[in-house]
Amino acid sequence: NRKDHFNFFSADSGSPFYDITTYIDATNLYNYTKHNNISFYYSLIWITTEVINKIKDFRYKIRGKDIIIYDRLIPAFADLKPGSELFHIVVIDFRGTMTEFANEAKILSMSQQTYFPKSIEEYEPDMLIQFSCLPWISFTSLSSEKSSDRDDSVPKITLGKYERIESKIRLPYSIQVNHRLVDGVHLGKFFNLLQNYINNLN
């Protein structure tokens, strides 16, 4: 039903990518992960993946002249081992609960011996959601690296350093999408669902 909009943005010779940066209220997630002794970062990756997979527009992909849709997307996230300044990429195809995912992600990340694992080649590149994190910086704007491939439809998400504002935990959250497939209304739906998911953790 977005064929006209897809064609409209496809006709523009410029970059079809755009970024949105906002704050999310991560208070309930922070408290939940502290109480259950699991990673805040891995838990937010799991929630984000769950929410993105509920919105079909994020699962549409451009393949030449065709548009395909995946049943689900898989997270690929940047991580650091203690004492290292060189990040590594972890790809995890795991369908358990948030707690199970966070524990599995930690084991996989800590045991991984390469920066860019061969396992990433097991998946179609556009099946992934790319996650990064800047836990040292609380940013108000972020511009992700732009692909030269105008068909690139991989959501790129960057999390920043959370801040305590009175009794709330505020987290900068940036997402890049391809306007040929995803409009503002879909991002609005995404952020609303994400916030609702966090608020209802118990």
Secondary structure, DSSP 8 states (H G I E B T S, - for coil): --HHHHHHHHH--S--EEEEEEEEE-HHHHHHHHHHT--HHHHHHHHHHHHHHH-HHHHEEEETTEEEE-S--EEEEEE--TT--S-EEEE----S-HHHHHHHHHHHHHH--SSS-GGGGGS-GGGEEEEEEETT---S-------S-TT----EEEEE--EEETTEEEEEEEEEEETTT--HHHHHHHHHHHHHHHHT--
